[in-house]
Amino acid sequence: MARAQTTSHSVIAASLRRLQRLRASKQVHKALSLASSVDLPQQATEVLLALDDRMSLADLARAAHMDTGATSRQVSLLEDLHLVRKEQHPDNASAILVSRTTRGSSLAVRMVKIRDRHLTSVLDEWSRDDKERLADLLERLLRDLEKTPYQSTSQRT
């Protein structure tokens, strides 16, 4: 039983690494860019897609899973391209709020539709039960990964 558990843990860990590499892949980003006719750097695309309505720069950084400095640089680039606008937070003079322009919203909607259509194509042959099981298990895995702290080992390298 312990060997089967170790094997399944290894397969899950390897699959998660592959999924992370695939999501971060320049080739995948290029394919999305070509399909959507949107030519943005990968990090700028992630920031644009993570932006929900009007967000503080700090909240946007968290949503994009980036540090605030990197997010700020991408927001500046997106602002130069007239895809987002920045404004001072009405209640906090040191905070910046970011929102999409009409053009930025249009590009984001187009990219999300293409991503959704791609996932639909991938899962098209899957049974309803398999899709529901995958959704449930992914939610459970993400919830558990977010709440479980890393444990240190006594070994130092």
N, C-alpha and C positions, 0 to 999 in steps of 0.2 A: 504494500500500500504506500509506503514512504517513497519508493522509487517512482511509482505512478504520479504521486503528488509533485515530486521534484521535476519529473518530465513535463507535466502540464504547466508548472510554474515557468519552466524554461521556455516552453512554446509560447506562453502568454507574454512573457517578457520580451522574447525575440519578435513576436508579432507587434507588440506595442512600439518597439524601436523602429520596426519597418514602417508602421503607420506614421510615427513622428517624422521620420525621414521623408516619407512620401508627401506629407502635408507641407513640409518645409522645402521641398524640392524646387529647384529653379525650373526644371522641365515642366512640372505641373503648373507652376505660375505662368510660364510662357504659354502653355496650352490654353489656360484660362484667359490670358491676355489676348491671344489670337482669336479665340472663340467669341469673346465679348467685344473685340475691337477697342480694348482699353489698354493703353500703353503707360503703365505706372510701375515704379519700382515695387518689389515684393512687399517691403515693410509699409510703404505708403498704401498699398492695396489693403493690407491687414488693418491699418488704422481706419481707412475709409469704411471698410465693412464692419468694424467693431463699433463705429460711432452710431449711437442710438439717440435720435432726436437732438437734444442739446445737453452736452455733458461737460463737466469740468475736465481739465487736462489730466488731473490725477485719476479720475474715474475712467477716462478714455484709456490711459496707460494700463490700468488694471484690466479693462475689458479686452485690450489688444495683447495682453501678456507681454508688455514691453516696459522698460524703465521710462521714467518721465522725460529724461533728456532725449532719448531716441524718439519718443512719441512727439515731443515738441518739434524736433527737426522735421519729422514727417508731416506734421500739421502745417509747418511753415511752407514746405514744398507744395502741399495740397492747397494751401491758401494762395500761393503764387499762381497756381493753375486754375484758380477760381472754383475749386471743388468744395472748399469749406470756408467758413468765416469764423473769426475769433472776435469775442467781445468780453469786456470786463464784467465779472460777476457783480450783480447789483448789490449783493449783501456782503461781499468780501473783495475789497479793492486789490488784494494781491492774487486773487484767483481769476483764471481765464475760463470762459465757456466757449465750447466749440460746437458748431452745427454745420450740417451739409448745406450747400447751396442747392438750388433746383437742379443744376447740372450734375453736382456731386451725387445727389439722390438718384437721379436717372442712371448714372453709371453704376452705382451700388446695386440698384434694383436689377439691372441687366446682368451683373456678375453673379448675384445670388440666384437668379433664375437659371443661369447656365450651370452653376454648381448643383442646384436642386435637380435639374434635368439630368445631369451626369449621374448623380446618386440614384435617381429613379431608374435610369438605364442599368446601372450596376445591380440593383435589387429587383429588377423587373421579373426575373425568373424565380425569385425566392417566394416561398409560401408566406401567407399572411402570418401564420404562427411563428415561422422563423424570423420574420421582420420584427414582430412584437417581442419575441424572446431576446433578439439582439438589442433592441431599444431598452428593454428592462435591465439586461445585464450590463450594458454600457453605462446606463444611469447609476446603477449600483456600484460599478467599478469606479466611476468618477467620484461619486460621493465618498466612497471609502478611501480613495487615494487622497482626496482633499482633507479628510479629517484625521488621517493616520500620520503621525509624525515619523520622521526618519529616526532610526536608533543607531547610536554610534557604536563602533566596535572598539575593543581595547587595542587593536593594532594601529600603528601609525606608519605612514609611508613618507 
